Amino acid sequence: MKPDTHLIISSNLEDPVWDAFVAQVPGGHHVQTSRWAMVKKAMGWNPIRLKVIEQGQIAAGAQILVHAYPMFGKAAYIVRAPLAL
């Protein structure tokens, strides 16, 4: 990694900066947006976003949706990711 690069892990439900990144990146898809996370939240899924920050802006990342099942533990999935500029 470059010296000015770092990783941010976010579980915020709403994330307009992330959504703008998804909209501009080649291959960006609505299932990677925070709005999709809000839809999935109603079904028990929670978002975790991994964001690679370079020079103060998102350069790459992925949204992971996680669901806790009482008898089985947690399940997670990532669709149409990772995204990178």
Secondary structure, DSSP 8 states (H G I E B T S, - for coil): --TTEEEEEE--S--HHHHHHHHHSTT--GGGSHHHHHHHHTTTEEEEEEEEEETTEEEEEEEEEEEEETTTEEEEE--S--EE-
